[in-house]
């Protein structure tokens, strides 16, 4: 009795082991790769190895497909910069530090002389809205708004916060826009950190960024809000323009301005004593007839000044000394005069001697 029971237990154990091994082998065999022709372009499949599931990307169909960065108007990764081979230029992808996104607004019809408004309020996006008026009715109009696009090659002259691009899918419709009002904002913290005093909207031109007429609307703790009038759509930048150059002093306007001195502009600042401003230079100018024999005068060019000056300045002391010398000589001669003159005989009266009396 014990042997049949032991045999039965052995059979059960062997059966269990065989089942487990079968399960293990079955599990290993179920691991499969991508299945071609199942309608799914799976990992490891491409157009070369499985064209039934994976279609070849078509560059130029305005739709980004596999291995394409951009394609025609579908260029949200690098707006206006998509190359003919559907690639974005190296280093020219959008600024990911700010919210970069493409927004589209479609209208079945836009009536002429009516205001059509697009409202967009997104965090970290400068562009807020657009109001347009057209001169004629437009059908099937699509507006494309790209926020925070990358900087172009030619940049505005100033401090830029962000760029955004406004365009219509059918660019030929843009010529019928007679009026466009653009609403935008900049963060208050940006103006404080960069010491911003003025903000304006500028539109990209061929080689320059002309300013669009901009006015400040209001501000709160987070943003400063503006509006700008533009007759055209295009690439725009929120810019703080550089301060205007300091006006330079105008020499000869009769006003002593900053930086003007006798050396730089004697026409306004004048000259120091004894000099006259001639052709904006301080020079000594002789004045004949002022009884001063000046540096550029002599007895030939100005005898009125230099003859008197020579007499008074150089001859007078010599004459005085000469007269004094002559007087001294005369006095000396006068004192010595008796010794030089012949002596006269002295006539004496003889007294009668007393003995003769």
C-alpha positions in Angstrom: 0.0 0.0 0.0 2.8 2.3 0.8 4.5 1.8 -2.6 1.5 2.9 -4.7 1.1 6.0 -2.5 4.8 6.9 -2.9 4.6 6.3 -6.6 1.5 8.5 -6.8 3.3 11.3 -4.9 6.3 11.0 -7.2 4.1 11.3 -10.3 2.4 14.4 -8.9 5.8 16.0 -8.1 7.1 15.3 -11.6 4.0 16.7 -13.2 4.3 19.9 -11.2 8.0 20.3 -12.2 7.1 19.7 -15.8 4.3 22.3 -15.6 6.6 24.9 -14.1 9.3 24.4 -16.8 6.7 24.6 -19.5 5.5 27.9 -18.0 9.0 29.2 -17.9 9.7 28.3 -21.5 6.3 29.7 -22.6 7.1 33.0 -20.8 10.4 33.3 -22.6 8.9 32.6 -25.9 6.3 35.4 -25.6 8.9 38.1 -25.7 8.6 39.6 -29.2 10.0 42.6 -31.1 8.1 45.1 -33.2 5.5 43.5 -35.4 5.6 44.8 -39.0 2.4 45.5 -40.8 0.3 45.9 -37.6 -0.4 49.6 -38.4 1.8 50.9 -35.6 5.2 52.4 -36.2 6.8 50.8 -33.1 10.2 51.4 -31.6 12.9 49.9 -33.8 10.8 50.3 -36.9 11.3 52.9 -39.6 10.4 53.5 -43.2 13.4 51.5 -44.4 12.7 48.3 -42.5 8.9 48.5 -42.3 7.3 51.0 -44.8 3.9 49.3 -44.1 3.8 50.9 -40.6 6.2 53.8 -40.9 5.6 56.4 -43.6 8.5 58.5 -44.9 8.5 62.1 -43.5 7.5 64.5 -46.2 9.4 67.8 -45.9 7.3 70.6 -47.2 3.8 69.5 -46.3 3.5 72.0 -43.4 3.3 69.3 -40.8 6.1 68.2 -38.5 6.7 64.4 -38.8 9.2 62.0 -37.4 12.8 63.2 -37.6 11.7 66.7 -38.6 12.3 69.8 -36.4 9.9 72.0 -38.4 8.0 72.0 -41.6 6.8 75.2 -43.3 4.3 77.1 -41.2 4.5 74.3 -38.5 7.7 75.9 -37.1 6.8 76.3 -33.4 10.3 75.1 -32.4 12.0 77.8 -34.3 9.5 80.3 -35.8 10.6 81.9 -39.1 13.8 80.0 -39.1 12.9 76.6 -40.5 15.3 75.5 -43.2 14.4 73.8 -46.5 15.4 70.5 -45.1 12.9 70.9 -42.2 15.6 71.5 -39.6 16.0 74.3 -37.1 19.4 76.1 -37.3 21.8 75.0 -34.5 21.4 77.1 -31.4 18.3 78.9 -32.8 15.6 77.0 -31.0 13.1 78.9 -28.9 13.9 80.3 -25.5 12.8 77.6 -23.0 13.5 79.7 -20.0 10.2 81.5 -20.8 7.0 79.9 -21.9 7.3 79.2 -25.6 4.2 78.2 -27.3 2.2 78.6 -30.5 -1.4 79.8 -30.4 -3.8 79.7 -33.3 -7.1 81.5 -33.7 -9.4 80.7 -36.6 -12.3 82.8 -38.0 -14.7 81.6 -40.6 -15.3 85.3 -41.6 -14.0 88.7 -40.5 -16.3 91.5 -41.5 -14.9 94.8 -42.7 -14.7 97.9 -40.5 -15.4 95.8 -37.4 -13.0 95.2 -34.5 -11.8 91.6 -34.2 -10.1 90.9 -30.9 -7.8 88.1 -29.7 -7.4 87.8 -26.0 -4.4 85.8 -24.7 -3.3 85.9 -21.0 -0.7 83.3 -20.3 1.9 83.3 -17.5 5.4 84.3 -18.6 4.1 85.6 -22.0 4.5 89.3 -22.9 1.9 89.2 -25.7 -1.6 89.7 -24.3 -4.0 90.5 -27.1 -4.6 91.8 -30.6 -7.4 94.0 -32.0 -7.6 94.4 -35.8 -9.8 96.1 -38.3 -9.8 95.1 -42.0 -10.8 97.0 -45.1 -12.7 94.1 -46.6 -14.3 90.8 -45.6 -11.9 87.9 -45.0 -12.9 84.3 -45.1 -11.2 81.4 -43.4 -8.6 83.5 -41.5 -6.1 81.9 -39.1 -3.9 84.0 -36.8 -0.7 82.4 -35.6 0.9 83.7 -32.4 4.3 82.5 -31.4 5.3 83.5 -27.9 8.9 84.0 -26.7 10.6 83.2 -30.0 14.4 83.1 -30.2 16.5 86.3 -30.9 17.1 87.0 -34.6 20.5 87.8 -36.0 19.9 91.5 -36.0 18.8 92.6 -32.5 17.2 95.8 -31.3 19.3 98.5 -29.8 18.5 98.2 -26.1 17.5 95.8 -23.4 15.1 93.1 -24.7 12.8 91.1 -22.5 11.2 88.9 -25.1 10.2 88.4 -28.7 6.9 87.3 -30.1 5.7 86.8 -33.7 2.2 87.6 -35.1 1.2 86.4 -38.5 -1.7 85.0 -40.6 -1.6 81.6 -42.1 -2.7 83.2 -45.4 -0.1 86.0 -45.5 -1.9 87.6 -48.5 -4.7 88.6 -46.1 -2.5 90.7 -44.0 -2.5 93.5 -46.6 -6.2 94.1 -45.8 -5.5 95.0 -42.2 -6.1 98.7 -41.8 -5.5 98.9 -38.1 -3.9 96.7 -35.4 -3.7 97.4 -31.7 -1.2 95.1 -29.8 -1.5 94.7 -26.1 1.6 93.4 -24.1 3.2 93.5 -20.7 6.5 93.2 -19.0 7.3 91.9 -15.5 7.8 94.6 -12.8 10.7 92.6 -11.4 12.5 92.9 -14.8 12.2 96.7 -14.8 13.5 96.9 -11.2 16.4 94.5 -11.7 17.6 96.2 -14.9 16.8 99.8 -13.8 14.3 100.1 -16.7 12.9 103.6 -17.1 11.2 103.3 -20.5 9.6 100.4 -22.5 8.4 100.3 -26.0 7.4 97.8 -28.7 9.6 97.5 -31.7 8.9 95.7 -35.0 11.7 94.0 -37.0 12.6 95.6 -40.2 15.1 94.7 -42.8 18.1 96.0 -40.9 16.6 98.0 -38.1 13.9 97.8 -35.4 11.7 100.9 -35.7 9.7 101.7 -32.7 5.9 101.2 -32.7 3.8 104.0 -31.1 3.5 102.7 -27.5 1.7 104.0 -24.5 1.6 102.7 -20.9 -1.9 101.7 -19.7 -1.4 100.7 -16.0 0.6 98.5 -13.7 0.1 96.2 -10.7 2.5 94.4 -8.4 3.5 91.8 -11.1 3.3 93.5 -14.5 3.3 96.8 -16.4 0.8 96.9 -19.2 1.1 98.6 -22.6 -0.6 99.0 -25.9 0.9 99.8 -29.3 -0.5 100.7 -32.7 0.9 99.0 -35.8 -0.3 98.8 -39.3 1.5 95.5 -39.9 2.0 92.2 -38.2 5.4 90.6 -37.9 8.2 89.9 -35.4 8.0 92.2 -32.3 10.3 92.8 -29.3 9.5 94.3 -25.9 12.5 96.6 -25.5 13.9 99.2 -23.1 15.7 101.6 -25.5 19.0 103.1 -24.5 18.8 106.6 -23.1 19.2 109.4 -25.6 22.7 110.7 -26.0 23.6 113.7 -23.8 23.3 116.9 -25.8 26.7 118.3 -26.7 27.5 121.9 -25.9 27.1 124.3 -28.8 30.0 126.6 -29.1 29.1 130.1 -30.2 25.5 130.2 -28.9 26.4 132.7 -26.2 25.7 130.2 -23.3 28.4 128.7 -21.2 27.5 125.0 -21.2 29.0 122.0 -19.5 32.5 121.4 -20.8 33.0 124.9 -22.3 36.1 126.8 -21.0 38.4 129.5 -22.3 40.4 126.7 -24.0 37.5 124.8 -25.5 35.1 127.6 -26.4 36.3 131.1 -25.7 33.5 132.4 -27.9 31.1 131.5 -25.0 33.4 131.3 -22.0 35.7 134.3 -22.8 39.4 134.6 -22.3 41.7 135.3 -19.5 43.1 138.8 -18.8 45.1 140.4 -21.6 43.8 138.0 -24.2 41.1 138.2 -26.9 39.1 135.4 -28.5 40.0 135.2 -32.2 38.6 132.3 -34.2 37.7 130.5 -31.0 41.3 130.8 -29.7 42.5 133.1 -27.0 45.3 135.3 -28.3 47.3 138.4 -27.4 46.0 141.2 -29.6 47.9 144.5 -29.6 45.9 147.7 -29.4 47.7 150.7 -30.9 47.0 153.9 -29.0 46.6 152.5 -25.5 50.0 153.9 -24.4 51.3 150.3 -23.9 54.0 148.9 -26.2 52.7 145.3 -26.4 54.4 142.2 -27.5 53.5 142.5 -31.2 54.1 146.3 -31.3 57.3 148.2 -32.0 58.2 151.8 -32.8 57.6 151.2 -36.5 54.2 149.5 -36.2 52.9 151.7 -33.4 55.1 154.7 -32.6 52.3 156.2 -30.5 52.7 153.5 -27.9 56.3 152.3 -28.3 58.0 155.8 -28.6 56.5 156.9 -25.4 57.1 153.6 -23.9 60.8 153.6 -24.9 61.3 157.0 -23.5 59.6 156.3 -20.3 60.7 152.8 -19.9 64.3 152.8 -21.0 65.7 156.3 -22.0 64.5 158.3 -19.0 66.6 156.5 -16.4 69.7 156.9 -18.6 69.2 160.6 -19.1 68.7 161.1 -15.4 71.9 159.3 -14.6 73.7 161.3 -17.3 72.5 164.6 -16.0 73.4 163.6 -12.5 76.9 162.6 -13.7 77.3 165.9 -15.5 76.2 167.8 -12.5 78.7 166.0 -10.3 81.5 166.7 -12.8 80.5 170.4 -13.0 80.5 170.6 -9.2 83.9 169.0 -9.0 85.3 171.3 -11.6 83.8 174.2 -9.8 85.4 173.3 -6.6 88.8 172.8 -8.2 88.5 175.9 -10.4 90.7 178.3 -8.3 93.7 176.0 -8.5 93.6 176.0 -12.2 93.3 179.7 -12.8 96.4 182.0 -12.8 96.9 184.0 -9.6 96.7 187.8 -9.7 99.5 189.8 -7.9 98.4 190.8 -4.5 98.6 194.5 -3.9 99.3 195.5 -0.4 99.3 198.8 1.2 102.4 199.5 3.1 102.0 201.1 6.4 104.5 203.7 7.4 106.6 202.3 10.0 106.0 203.8 13.2 109.6 204.7 13.4 109.1 206.8 10.4 106.3 208.7 12.0 
